[in-house]
Amino acid sequence: MSITAQVQRLIQLGAPELAGISGAEFTAYADGLPDQPGALLVIHTSLIPAAKLATVLWLNGRPGFVVIDLTDLGQFEPIKTVTIPDRPLYLLHDVERGEKMSNWSHKEALPAIGERGRTPLTINEGISWLLQDPAKLEPNRCFMTIGSRKMNGSTLDARTPAIWISGGTGRDGKHNRGAPKVGWCWAGNRHTWLGFASGGSRIPI
């Protein structure tokens, strides 16, 4: 999908309203970005934080939501090995869900991603990807975004953000059955239905 088409989709979803700007201002943020094959337009967290961005993510006719025990999602920031362009909209190339790493632990997946010359996705990058292509989120084919972590003093919080499809059970509520869900998993746990999403280069850096 072209950059222009991606911008228009985000406008249709209501991204400018979430950012508190006009559609024209939002469009201008994409000026100068190269229209390259396989490039994903990412919304920087400074423009729209992940908790807000999740609300315009739709799947199965239901809007996205953040689990109620992830009220500190805004405190999850890029890990040291991830450099995010300092602009409201930027490009990320060659995104994949990483389902071949399903049932791996975070400690196994992170170095493996780096060895391939790739970078783990942040939570905003994961949501931005699904905003353009919601079908990438499938039953038993969901993913973690381990490029985002929270610091608790000098140590990492044990949680890692992830995006999957709600079963509508427990605190999610039946009304969220089938909805895209931004939640978290313990970093050391393994899940057969969660891969580790990654991408290629970010532009501009």
Secondary structure, 3 states (H helix, E strand, C coil): CCHHHHHHHHHHHCHHHHHCCCHHHHHHCCCCCCCCCCEEEEECCCCCCHHHHHHHCEECCEECEECCCCCCHHHCEECCCCCCCCCCEEEEECCECCHHHCCCCHHHHHHHHHHCCCEECCHHHHHHHHHHCHHHCECCEEEECCCEECEECCEECCEEEEEEECCCCHHHCHHHCCCEEEEEEECCCCCCCEEECEECCEECC
